[in-house]
């Protein structure tokens, strides 16, 4: 029999599923929720998680986050450059780029980077959907903004091969992003410089 109530143990296990959250941090979060938060705040947290589970889903166009199965807020904007598609690994990368104010095109969220060791192959990312968007016409440039780590570079190389023969310009974010760094954690000026200095592939 464990020392903790089973709901607290379960909460700890669920917190530990989040990226960057180790067992100790997960336990600290669970303890805080169970012993420091008023019941009303816990109910608000539970309601927010429930609403996310039932109402938030990938955008049918770009796979960014949307509500109620509709297009996301970015795809709905009428002033975006439809000829530019910026390809990122995760939804959080979209926010990092939007904060710079440098990019006014559309996005395509892959959902992950290729990582055979983690069981993520070509069929596990939204590469085919990107190809479908490009082949539909109207796209002049695809900007590959995957992370500059090993997985991100492998994903970019794979997408370059898939986009060969489509006639679109394929570019890669340039200097400014540290090798091995994640786009979502780069500061706005660094991301802006990487956009302005992007190179053709």
N, C-alpha and C positions, 0 to 999 in steps of 0.2 A: 504494500500500500504506500503510495507516494505521500510526501509531506504537504504538498499543495492541493488545494481543491482542483478537481478535474477541469473545470472551466478555465482556470488560470493556466494550467498546464497546456490545455489546447490553444489558448490565446498565445502563449509563448511559442508553441510550434508554428502557429500561423504567422506571427511576426518574423520568425526566423526564415520564412520563405522569401522575404524581401531581399533584393540585392544589397549587399553592403551591411546587412544586419546579421551579426554573429549571435551565437547562443546567449552570451552574457547580456548584450544589448537587448535582445528579444525578451529576456527575462526581466530586465530593468523596465522595459516598456509595459510588460504585462503587470508587474508589481505596481507601477505607477497608475495604470488604468484601474486595477482592482482595489488599491488602498487609498489613492489620493483624489481620483476624479469623483465628483458627485454623480449620483445615479442619473440625473438629467443629462449630464455631459456624455456619459456612456451611451445613453439612449440616442443622443444626437450623432455620436460616432457610428453606432450600429445602423442608424437610419441613412447616413451618408454612404456607408459601404453597401447597404441594400439597394439604394438608388443607383449607385454606380453599376452594380451587378445587373440590374434590370433595365436601365435606360441608356447606358453608354456602350457603344460598339464602334468598330472601325468604320471610317467613312467609305462608302462604296466606290469612290473614285480613287482616293489617295491613301487610304488606310490610316489617316490621322484619327484622333478621337472625335466622335460625333454623338449626338443625342437623338434617341428615338429612331435610329436607322436612316436618318436624313443625311444629306451632305454636310461636311464639317463647315465651320465658320469661315475657313480660308477659301474653300472651293466655292462658297456662296458669294464671296466678294466680287463685285463686278469690275473692279479696277486692276485685277491681276493680269500679268502678261501670260497668256495661254501658250505661248511658244517656248516658255522656259519651264523645265521640270527639274527640281532639285531632289536628288535621291539620298535619303538618310536611313540609318539603321533603325532608330527608335523614335517614338512620338516626342520624347523629350528633346531630341535634336531639333525638331521644328521650332520649338520655343526659343532655343539658343540662337537660331538664325533670325527669327522674327525680331528678337531684341536688338539686333544690329541695325535694322531699318534699311539694310543694303539690298535685300532681295525682294522683288515684287512679282515673282512667278508663282508657279504651283509646286506642290511637293509630291513625293512618292515615298511612303514609309515601308521599308522592307520587312520590318518586324524582328529582324535579327541579322547577324552577320554569319557568313559561312564558317562553320567550325566543326569539322569532322569528329574531333575528340569529344565534343559535346553533343554529337548526334544531329547537328544542324547541316543539312545538305541543300542543294539547289531547289528541291521541292518544298522546303520549309520556309523559304523567303518569297516575297511577292515579286519575283523576277518576271514570270510569265505575264503577270498583269501589267508590268511596266512596258513590256514589249507590245502588248495589245494596245496600250495608250499611244505609244509612239507610232505604231502602224496605222492607227486610226487617222493620222494626219494632223497637220497644224503645229507640230512640235519642231522647233528649230535647233534647240540645244538641250542636252541632258547633262546636268552638273552632278558629278558623283561626290557626295559629301559624307562618305563612310569614314569611320574613325581611321586614324593613321597607325593603328596597331596591325599585327600580323593578319588577324581575321578580316579587318576592314580593307586592307590592301588586297587580300585574296578575293574578297567580294567585289571590289572595284574591277579587278582584272577579269573576273568571270563576267561581269556585266558588259565590259568593253567587248568581249568576244560575242556575247549575245546580241549586242547592238550593231555589230558589223553588218554592212549592207543595207541598213535602214535609211542611210542618207542624212542622219542627224549629226550635228556636231556634238562630240562627247568630250567634256572637260572634267578636270579634277581640281579640287581646292588645293591651293599652292602653299607657299611659305607662311609661317606664322603659327601653324598648328604643330605642337611638339610631337615628335615620333612616339608612338605608343599612347598618345593622349586621346581622351574621349571628347567629342564635339560638345556634348551637353554641358561639360564642365569648363569649357574655355570662356574667357571673358569676351565681351562684345567687340572690343577693338581688334583682338586677335582673329576672331571669326570674320570681321569685316575685311581685314587685310587679306585673309585667305581667299575671300570671294573676289576681291579686286585683282588679285594676282593669279587667278586660276589658269591652268594650262591645258592645252589640247592633248588628247590621248590618241 
